[in-house]
Amino acid sequence: MSNKTGIIIRREYLERVKKKSFIITTILMPVLMLGMMCLPALLMNVNISDARRIGVIDNSGVIAPQLVDTDLAHYTRVDISPDSMYARTDYDGFVIINSDIVRNPSGVTLYTREASSMELEQSLNDNIADAIESERLKAIDMTNVRNILDSVRADVNMSTFRLTDEAGTSGTSSAISYAIGLIMSIVLYMFLLMYGQMVMTSIIEEKNNRVLELVVTSVKPTQLMMGKIIGVGLVAVTQLALWAVLMVVLSASVVPLFFSPEIAGEIAAYNSGSLDAATASIDIEGLQALSIIGNPAYIAGIFGYLLLFLVGGFLLYAALYAAIGSSVDNIQDGSQLQSFVIIPLIVGFIVSTTIAANPTSSLAVWLSMIPFTSPMVMMTRIPFGIPTWEIIVSLILLYLSFIAVVWFAAKVYRVGIFMHGKKPTVKQLIQWARYK
């Protein structure tokens, strides 16, 4: 790398890293991500604490006594006519049950003063269904049927382990792997889109200010383009590396700080496969989650792969963004042309959300090898423990594609930075790439 290219890289890097916005987002983004993960639980707790008073107009006479109060609603039987509901402001709503409800389960109507909720409706449906089933069992004329059914019902808690090459096992959780894979895919999509557009915007601004025409008198266009791409890319790598360090530290401290030594011992026993689930103080799902989240080596490995795919994906897409930025004079024209770059990103991200349900399918394997979709798709699959050779092949194809795309982008860049006025067509961009 020449000294001139190094100067450009240093300038692009320091200009962005020294900004307060970079420092603030680097520090606050992990906190915001954790907050977004915790927010649904907090909102759920708020909603649960506000139980509604529901009056039950039971024309059958057999359902209301069997309704069980929940955190969502408290049920009280009221002997009033439906026309009197509107005047009873001491209730938040009413449910009317038809006289033939046992034979016709659709004869239920719910009225609420405020907007209803899916949770409330589902809870009430389940509650009434249990009562109807009890009445139907009584009609069979078998004693103690409900207790018999309860005694034979089984709740299975399945422990999941992955076989390793060393004739051992390691604890795993498909739910946690699913969540980690989607989060990594979102982070990668956000970085590729945000920092790629940053390259394009920087080139357009300097082109409009005629700065590029002065710079290329002492630096080759290809050196200038690569300097900008690498400089901005190092900013993305720096931010992600800081996040990785923070997450590894949190992973190493989450179990010792927030859980007792007994639970820490159960996590270790679960990972070794010697845990007796019947004597564990927390359920298997909780142990699976803690065994992954509280494993710094695992978290560091995930972020290591994320950095590799970030670098490859950014170099690939940033080269295309650089070509677009050099060929237009304003952000509006650039936004129209960049749709050819954004569409593969969006496809890769959307496909990742569905592939996470079956990460070993043929579709998942092939899309994780295509360079334009492989960063997001592969990062969705990696937490599930896919074969290492697939990751290596995907990385090789990604970086080889970057070389080919840079060759095309450099051809367009060296012509585009001197062009002003009319926005070029795709056909013209291809013609620029053929110039010698």
Secondary structure, 3 states (H helix, E strand, C coil): CCHHHHHHHHHHHHHHHCCHHHHHHHHHHHHHHHHHHHHHHHHHHHHHHCCEEEEEEECCCCCHHHCCCCCCEEEEECCCCHHHHHHCCCCCEEEEECCCCCCCCCCEEEEECCCCCHHHHHHHHHHHHHHHHHHHHHHCCCCCHHHHHHHHCCCCCCCCEEECCCCCEEECCHHHHHHHHHHHHHHHHHHHHHHHHHHHHHHHHHHHCCHHHHHCCCCCHHHHHHHHHHHHHHHHHHHHHHHHHHHHHHHHHHHHHHCCHHHHHHHHHHHHCCCCHHHCCCCHHHHHHHHHHCCHHHHHHHHHHHHHHHHHHHHHHHHHHHHHHHHCCCHHHHHHHCHHHHHHHHHHHHHHHHHCCCCCCHHHHHHCCCCCCHHHHHHHHHHHCCCHHHHHHHHHHHHHHHHHHHHHHHHHHHHHCCCCCCCCCHHHHHHHHHCC
